[in-house]
Amino acid sequence: MMELLNEARKLSMFTAYNANVDAIVYLNGEMIQSLIDEFGAEAVRRKMEEFPRQIEEPIDFVARLVHALKTGKPMEVPLVNEELQGWFDSRFNYDVERIGGQAGIIANLLANLDFRKVIVYTPHLAKRQAEMFVRKPNLFYPVVENGKLVLKHPIEAYRENDPIKVNRIFEFRAGTTFRLGNETITVPYSGRFIVSARFESIRIYTRPELKPFLPEIGLQTDGAILSGYQGIRLRYSDGKDANYYLREAKKDILLLKREKDLKVHLEFASIQNRELRKKVIYNLFPLVDSVGMDEAEIAYVLSALGYSKLAERIFTYNRIEDTVLGGKILIDEMNLEVLQIHTIYYLMYITHADNPLSEEELRKSLELATTLAATRASLGDIKSPEDFERGLSVSYNERGEYVKLRFEEAKRRLRTKEYKIVIIPTRLVKNPVSTVGLGDTISTGAFTSYLALLRRKGAL
């Protein structure tokens, strides 16, 4: 597997658009209890029933947090009230502050793995943000100087007055116990609850002066990983709207691909608003080659495409058969080359039967991805290619055989001849140092090893 990683490291990659500061809190039972006591168990329970889609006041946060803790599922809820930042900062001491946002996490990961060249782009680059990128000679930020594209390290390219986005991440551990009134709750799985800042000042776009140079960036790289579209708002006070930013996003992808058939991966993240979710899916999925998401996100996507019963089944039962069926629908309707689905217990690829890679090669790509994620979960971060060895010592999760059995059943029941579908159990770290960025790490490992295997076959 190390050999495949070394092949992937010969690639040059572009990643955009979202980078931010992740302010992390490691929750314990006492902290959770004091939050519930502050607002009262009954008020928290009522608010949980309302299930607020965004955080406008502190109790919205507490209700959604307790819901996430009860289910043990990772969740992300947008914070739309900028004034609440002060409440969070006065209420919590952050245990760690580090780079966040999919593009930021992926850029540092690729740079630390010593990929040939990593170009990261985010439209906002304040100094505090720039300082969080690793100081590696292979990491660059694109700027335009004297009408030419110049690549600099982010710390040499920051802009004094740029806004900064802070996401607050609440890590929780399985086994943590607290009380909600007369109910005792024990957290079933380790995970995280993300309060993502969604403010007007933060936009997802390419600055006009850089846009003409995207074809040049496309020529200089072997693949692009794009993310952050969940940060787009339906409407802005200056008259712009989601349609405007999605039109620009489409232009960006076409410009990156203009000079060569650059492979583009879109990392999809949960979008609460159904209208916006639909716009992102219909506008961007048909233009990219690869999409990565978790099982909750595939249900959200299917719901937006009109498959509400199937989406409901995935949400309720989490059956592999339904996920396979949903994946087949998605790659057909959106004409994707490859769909990658990551869950806590398994990783899956769905492609069409004419994909240049064999099922065995696709499996190897997923193996690399889960090993990379296990490394990150074990160490908290990946600092060098040598760290990869750590992931190899992590065993596959105890549901591995069950996963394989259910997958074989699903293949027998569904028509799969027109597809290549592979599934592997994940390497699962019992007590992870951190769970932040594991999905991004899986998708990065999968996509880059997929490209390396295509190149090995002369198909890239």
Phi, psi and omega per residue, in radians:
M1 nan -0.570 3.097
M2 -1.052 -0.608 3.137
E3 -1.083 -0.731 3.119
L4 -1.158 -0.708 3.092
L5 -1.057 -0.737 -3.140
N6 -1.120 -0.600 3.066
E7 -1.174 -0.752 3.137
A8 -1.082 -0.610 -3.087
R9 -1.173 -0.227 3.095
K10 -1.385 -0.121 -3.088
L11 -1.444 2.702 2.959
S12 -1.892 2.349 -3.025
M13 -2.237 2.584 3.020
F14 -1.994 2.354 3.074
T15 -2.382 2.446 -3.118
A16 -2.717 2.825 0.226
Y17 -2.215 -0.205 -2.948
N18 -1.829 2.105 2.987
A19 -2.352 2.483 -3.129
N20 -2.675 -3.097 3.030
V21 -1.657 2.249 3.012
D22 -1.715 2.054 3.072
A23 -1.801 1.985 -2.941
I24 -1.845 2.360 3.064
V25 -2.099 2.234 3.047
Y26 -1.601 1.894 -3.043
L27 -1.322 2.545 2.929
N28 -2.256 2.988 -3.070
G29 -1.000 -0.663 -3.110
E30 -1.107 -0.771 3.140
M31 -1.099 -0.768 -3.131
I32 -1.111 -0.771 -3.126
Q33 -1.050 -0.736 -3.106
S34 -1.178 -0.560 3.071
L35 -1.150 -0.788 3.136
I36 -1.109 -0.774 -3.121
D37 -1.113 -0.571 -3.125
E38 -1.093 -0.655 -3.075
F39 -1.827 -0.302 -3.123
G40 1.626 2.312 -3.056
A41 -1.030 -0.678 -3.091
E42 -1.149 -0.763 3.130
A43 -1.122 -0.691 3.132
V44 -1.137 -0.747 -3.127
R45 -1.107 -0.733 3.118
R46 -1.069 -0.771 -3.112
K47 -1.175 -0.588 3.093
M48 -1.087 -0.663 3.113
E49 -1.149 -0.604 3.084
E50 -1.196 -0.521 3.135
F51 0.903 1.184 -3.117
P52 -1.040 2.333 -3.100
R53 -1.398 -0.334 3.094
Q54 -2.521 2.868 -3.065
I55 -1.755 1.960 3.117
E56 -1.968 -0.370 3.085
E57 -2.539 2.810 -3.027
P58 -0.938 -0.652 -3.084
I59 -1.176 -0.475 3.043
D60 -1.035 -0.762 3.135
F61 -1.089 -0.849 -3.078
V62 -1.084 -0.759 -3.116
A63 -1.101 -0.805 -3.132
R64 -1.213 -0.602 3.097
L65 -1.107 -0.842 -3.113
V66 -1.088 -0.672 3.090
H67 -1.055 -0.773 3.133
A68 -1.118 -0.690 -3.137
L69 -1.167 -0.681 -3.140
K70 -1.116 -0.719 -3.088
T71 -1.524 -0.368 -3.100
G72 1.226 0.356 -3.119
K73 -1.778 2.398 3.062
P74 -1.114 2.401 -3.137
M75 -2.447 2.747 3.089
E76 -2.369 2.230 -3.139
V77 -2.250 2.313 -3.103
P78 -1.290 2.438 2.994
L79 -1.702 2.042 -3.062
V80 -1.860 -0.271 -3.133
N81 -1.650 1.789 -3.064
E82 -1.049 -0.515 -3.109
E83 -1.167 -0.378 -3.124
L84 -1.247 -0.224 -3.135
Q85 -0.988 -0.670 3.137
G86 -1.103 -0.676 3.131
W87 -1.095 -0.814 3.123
F88 -1.072 -0.784 -3.076
D89 -1.170 -0.499 3.130
S90 -1.484 -0.411 -3.041
R91 -1.537 -0.503 -3.032
F92 -2.209 2.491 2.920
N93 -1.679 2.172 -3.095
Y94 -1.397 2.246 -3.121
D95 -1.303 -0.592 -3.118
V96 -2.512 2.501 2.936
E97 -2.166 2.171 -3.131
R98 -2.648 3.125 -3.115
I99 -1.155 2.462 3.088
G100 -2.369 -3.018 -3.064
G101 1.434 2.434 -3.043
Q102 -0.994 -0.812 -3.103
A103 -1.130 -0.677 3.130
G104 -1.136 -0.824 -3.140
I105 -1.088 -0.795 -3.103
I106 -1.136 -0.713 3.140
A107 -1.061 -0.837 -3.138
N108 -1.143 -0.675 3.123
L109 -1.076 -0.876 -3.119
L110 -1.118 -0.684 3.128
A111 -1.137 -0.773 3.141
N112 -1.179 -0.468 3.084
L113 -1.424 0.032 3.107
D114 1.108 0.721 2.962
F115 -1.092 2.695 -3.027
R116 -0.952 -0.923 3.136
K117 -2.581 2.360 3.116
V118 -2.191 2.064 3.085
I119 -1.893 2.116 3.139
V120 -1.980 2.391 3.107
Y121 -2.302 2.280 2.973
T122 -2.428 2.380 -3.057
P123 -1.140 -0.371 3.132
H124 -2.008 2.175 -3.130
L125 -2.404 1.395 3.065
A126 -1.334 2.826 -3.084
K127 -1.033 -0.774 -3.118
R128 -1.022 -0.612 3.100
Q129 -1.262 -0.840 -3.090
A130 -1.011 -0.606 -3.126
E131 -1.172 -0.306 -3.089
M132 -1.545 -0.124 3.036
F133 -1.395 2.442 -3.101
V134 -1.127 2.531 -3.123
R135 -1.490 1.371 -3.140
K136 -2.100 2.497 -3.088
P137 -1.213 -0.196 -3.128
N138 -1.680 0.063 -3.080
L139 -1.856 2.215 -3.051
F140 -2.327 2.691 3.017
Y141 -2.128 2.293 -3.073
P142 -1.451 2.269 3.041
V143 -2.282 2.803 3.108
V144 -1.924 2.129 3.111
E145 -2.277 2.222 -3.126
N146 0.889 0.725 3.071
G147 1.292 0.218 -3.137
K148 -2.184 2.670 3.070
L149 -1.373 2.174 3.123
V150 -2.175 2.357 3.116
L151 -1.811 2.172 -3.130
K152 -2.266 2.808 2.984
H153 -1.182 2.511 -3.112
P154 -0.875 -0.594 -3.095
I155 -1.178 -0.317 3.104
E156 -1.690 0.044 -3.010
A157 -2.186 0.029 -3.054
Y158 -1.175 2.765 3.138
R159 -2.066 2.252 -3.014
E160 -0.907 -0.787 -2.968
N161 -1.738 0.245 -3.136
D162 -1.221 2.507 3.085
P163 -1.239 2.835 3.118
I164 -2.270 2.478 -3.114
K165 -1.876 2.216 3.098
V166 -2.003 2.089 3.026
N167 -1.753 2.334 -3.139
R168 -1.784 2.177 -3.023
I169 -2.041 2.168 -3.118
F170 -1.896 1.822 -3.131
E171 -1.437 2.334 3.081
F172 -2.224 2.674 -3.067
R173 -1.955 2.477 3.030
A174 -1.005 2.442 3.108
G175 1.665 -0.222 3.089
T176 -1.130 2.331 -3.066
T177 -2.104 2.474 3.060
F178 -2.702 3.009 -3.109
R179 -2.029 2.408 3.003
L180 -2.047 1.622 -3.018
G181 1.141 -2.174 -3.131
N182 -1.626 0.156 3.138
E183 -1.744 2.244 3.053
T184 -1.687 2.217 -3.087
I185 -1.998 2.280 3.027
T186 -2.015 2.181 -3.099
V187 -1.161 2.119 -3.040
P188 -1.337 -0.559 -3.104
Y189 -2.398 2.664 3.014
S190 -1.278 2.567 3.130
G191 -3.066 -2.748 -3.104
R192 -2.588 2.652 3.059
F193 -2.114 2.074 -3.043
I194 -1.853 2.220 2.997
V195 -1.746 1.747 -3.030
S196 -1.652 2.218 -3.135
A197 -1.233 2.140 3.083
R198 -2.183 1.475 -3.078
F199 -1.942 2.719 -3.126
E200 -0.947 -0.635 -3.016
S201 -1.190 -0.374 -3.114
I202 -1.680 2.072 -3.123
R203 -2.102 2.730 3.104
I204 -1.926 1.817 -3.111
Y205 -2.936 3.006 3.012
T206 -1.830 2.263 -3.137
R207 -1.034 2.471 -3.032
P208 -0.945 -0.629 -3.093
E209 -1.202 -0.440 -3.118
L210 -1.543 -0.461 -3.007
K211 -0.878 -0.799 -3.132
P212 -1.087 -0.280 -3.089
F213 -1.681 0.026 3.122
L214 -1.069 -0.670 3.078
P215 -1.045 -0.633 3.114
E216 -1.148 -0.710 3.084
I217 -1.112 -0.713 3.091
G218 -1.019 -0.707 3.137
L219 -1.184 -0.556 -3.074
Q220 -1.438 -0.111 -3.039
T221 -2.212 2.845 -3.129
D222 -1.752 -0.279 -3.119
G223 -2.906 2.778 3.116
A224 -2.275 2.409 3.057
I225 -2.048 1.969 -3.051
L226 -1.935 2.483 -3.078
S227 -2.798 3.039 3.066
G228 1.761 -0.017 -3.074
Y229 -1.145 -0.314 3.069
Q230 -1.131 -0.253 3.136
G231 -1.472 -0.076 3.117
I232 -1.310 2.452 3.088
R233 -1.780 2.736 3.128
L234 -1.124 -0.705 -3.121
R235 -2.500 2.585 3.097
Y236 -2.118 2.718 -3.061
S237 -1.194 -0.315 3.135
D238 -1.519 0.130 3.082
G239 1.701 -0.301 3.091
K240 -1.291 2.780 3.139
D241 -2.498 -3.101 -3.117
A242 -1.038 -0.652 -3.134
N243 -1.042 -0.704 3.130
Y244 -1.068 -0.874 -3.077
Y245 -1.225 -0.539 3.099
L246 -1.296 -0.581 3.033
R247 -1.072 -0.765 3.130
E248 -1.146 -0.677 3.124
A249 -1.097 -0.676 3.107
K250 -1.119 -0.760 3.108
K251 -1.030 -0.736 -3.127
D252 -1.019 -0.811 -3.107
I253 -1.123 -0.758 3.136
L254 -1.137 -0.638 3.097
L255 -1.179 -0.730 3.106
L256 -1.054 -0.566 -3.080
K257 -1.634 -0.013 -2.953
R258 -1.101 -0.733 -3.041
E259 -1.573 -0.330 3.076
K260 -2.778 2.881 -3.108
D261 -1.407 1.267 3.135
L262 -1.175 2.287 3.093
K263 -1.346 2.258 -3.099
V264 -2.104 2.222 3.078
H265 -1.881 2.329 3.065
L266 -1.897 2.115 3.077
E267 -1.609 1.960 -3.043
F268 -1.557 2.373 3.064
A269 -2.175 2.749 -3.050
S270 -0.962 2.230 3.074
I271 -2.052 1.972 -3.043
Q272 -1.137 -0.706 -3.066
N273 -1.366 2.102 -3.035
R274 -1.108 -0.688 -3.124
E275 -1.087 -0.801 -3.140
L276 -1.174 -0.713 3.132
R277 -0.988 -0.796 -3.123
K278 -1.094 -0.743 3.141
K279 -1.078 -0.779 -3.140
V280 -1.098 -0.794 -3.102
I281 -1.076 -0.931 -3.043
Y282 -1.222 -0.548 -3.126
N283 -1.402 -0.744 -2.926
L284 -1.810 -0.637 -3.082
F285 -0.955 -0.761 -3.097
P286 -1.147 -0.279 -3.097
L287 -1.620 -0.270 -3.067
V288 -1.800 2.926 -3.098
D289 -1.662 -0.550 -2.978
S290 -2.432 2.504 3.070
V291 -2.311 2.450 3.073
G292 -2.104 2.443 -3.136
M293 -2.834 2.923 3.047
D294 -1.725 -3.141 -3.010
E295 -1.206 -0.522 3.097
A296 -1.196 -0.681 -3.109
E297 -1.196 -0.602 3.101
I298 -1.160 -0.609 3.092
A299 -1.137 -0.754 3.095
Y300 -1.046 -0.744 -3.120
V301 -1.141 -0.812 -3.140
L302 -1.083 -0.648 3.104
S303 -1.081 -0.764 -3.141
A304 -1.160 -0.498 3.140
L305 -1.469 -0.033 3.082
G306 1.768 0.053 3.125
Y307 -1.675 1.110 -2.985
S308 -1.210 -0.599 -3.134
K309 -1.183 -0.744 3.105
L310 -1.134 -0.749 3.106
A311 -1.022 -0.742 -3.133
E312 -1.115 -0.684 3.126
R313 -1.123 -0.710 3.135
I314 -1.135 -0.795 3.111
F315 -1.028 -0.731 -3.003
T316 -1.449 -0.811 -2.977
Y317 -1.881 -0.376 3.110
N318 1.025 0.592 -3.086
R319 -1.399 2.430 3.141
I320 -1.038 -0.684 -3.129
E321 -0.982 -0.755 -3.135
D322 -1.210 -0.644 3.127
T323 -1.156 -0.719 3.100
V324 -1.079 -0.819 3.119
L325 -1.026 -0.793 3.121
G326 -1.096 -0.703 3.133
G327 -1.129 -0.713 3.094
K328 -1.048 -0.788 3.121
I329 -1.018 -0.773 -3.040
L330 -1.163 -0.808 -3.100
I331 -1.234 -0.476 3.095
D332 -1.299 -0.855 -3.063
E333 -1.219 -0.558 -3.086
M334 -1.789 0.032 3.113
N335 0.948 0.767 3.132
L336 -1.407 2.622 3.028
E337 -1.353 -0.718 -3.110
V338 -2.633 2.437 3.049
L339 -2.070 2.275 3.131
Q340 -2.056 2.196 -3.119
I341 -2.057 2.210 3.117
H342 -2.027 2.325 3.094
T343 -2.297 3.043 -3.113
I344 -1.118 -0.567 -3.037
Y345 -1.841 -0.319 3.131
Y346 -2.663 2.792 2.990
L347 -2.066 2.558 -3.089
M348 -2.433 2.463 2.945
Y349 -1.992 2.412 2.959
I350 -2.226 2.145 3.074
T351 -2.337 3.013 3.010
H352 -1.390 2.802 -3.047
A353 -1.081 -0.421 -3.099
D354 -1.530 0.186 3.087
N355 -1.037 2.385 -3.094
P356 -1.060 -0.430 -3.095
L357 -1.531 2.512 3.080
S358 -1.354 2.903 3.102
E359 -1.073 -0.615 3.134
E360 -1.131 -0.716 3.129
E361 -1.179 -0.714 3.097
L362 -1.077 -0.670 3.110
R363 -1.098 -0.729 3.138
K364 -1.071 -0.675 3.125
S365 -1.093 -0.761 3.116
L366 -1.190 -0.626 3.107
E367 -1.050 -0.767 3.109
L368 -1.080 -0.717 -3.103
A369 -1.092 -0.806 -3.107
T370 -1.234 -0.547 3.106
T371 -1.195 -0.690 3.104
L372 -1.103 -0.748 3.130
A373 -1.151 -0.682 3.114
A374 -1.116 -0.615 3.080
T375 -1.097 -0.823 -3.130
R376 -1.112 -0.743 -3.138
A377 -1.119 -0.629 -3.120
S378 -1.268 -0.708 -3.006
L379 -1.770 -0.283 -3.071
G380 1.554 -0.461 3.118
D381 -2.822 2.821 3.069
I382 -1.970 2.085 -3.042
K383 -1.798 -0.357 -3.110
S384 -2.763 2.837 3.127
P385 -1.038 -0.513 -3.115
E386 -1.119 -0.472 3.128
D387 -1.010 -0.429 -3.073
F388 -0.959 -0.556 3.134
E389 -0.972 -0.598 -3.104
R390 -1.052 -0.722 -3.134
G391 -1.114 -0.561 -3.130
L392 -1.151 -0.380 -3.123
S393 -1.533 -0.080 3.130
V394 -1.484 2.275 -3.091
S395 -1.387 2.791 3.085
Y396 -1.245 2.647 -3.067
N397 -1.144 2.743 -3.015
E398 -1.184 -0.211 3.125
R399 -1.625 0.166 -3.053
G400 -0.946 -0.847 -3.114
E401 -1.162 -0.680 3.102
Y402 -1.071 -0.754 3.121
V403 -1.027 -0.835 -3.118
K404 -1.087 -0.735 3.134
L405 -1.066 -0.848 -3.135
R406 -1.110 -0.634 3.141
F407 -1.158 -0.780 3.121
E408 -1.087 -0.678 3.070
E409 -1.057 -0.809 -3.124
A410 -1.057 -0.746 -3.135
K411 -1.123 -0.617 3.115
R412 -1.186 -0.601 -3.048
R413 -1.491 -0.418 -3.072
L414 -1.922 2.687 3.088
R415 -1.400 1.984 -3.051
T416 -2.162 0.141 -3.082
K417 -1.060 -0.536 -3.101
E418 -1.458 0.103 -3.046
Y419 -2.329 2.755 2.864
K420 -1.909 2.091 -3.123
I421 -2.213 2.140 3.093
V422 -2.212 2.618 -3.120
I423 -2.442 2.459 3.038
I424 -2.353 2.604 3.023
P425 -1.276 2.666 3.141
T426 -1.467 2.665 2.908
R427 -1.418 2.117 -2.993
L428 -2.027 2.099 3.112
V429 -1.442 2.154 -3.052
K430 -1.063 -0.877 3.126
N431 -2.124 1.435 -3.063
P432 -1.114 2.476 3.046
V433 -1.130 -0.655 3.105
S434 -2.739 2.622 3.070
T435 -1.918 -0.060 -3.108
V436 -1.187 2.298 3.047
G437 1.432 0.109 -3.113
L438 -1.174 -0.725 3.093
G439 -1.081 -0.736 3.121
D440 -1.135 -0.656 3.138
T441 -1.153 -0.744 3.102
I442 -1.063 -0.855 -3.090
S443 -1.120 -0.666 3.128
T444 -1.169 -0.793 3.109
G445 -1.085 -0.741 -3.126
A446 -1.151 -0.879 -3.052
F447 -1.157 -0.766 -3.099
T448 -1.215 -0.649 3.103
S449 -1.251 -0.564 3.051
Y450 -1.058 -0.790 3.107
L451 -1.114 -0.723 -3.133
A452 -1.089 -0.700 3.135
L453 -1.212 -0.643 3.047
L454 -1.088 -0.745 -3.130
R455 -1.121 -0.703 3.119
R456 -1.006 -0.576 -3.121
K457 -1.580 0.001 -3.095
G458 1.315 0.355 -3.082
A459 -1.798 0.153 3.125
L460 -2.077 nan nan
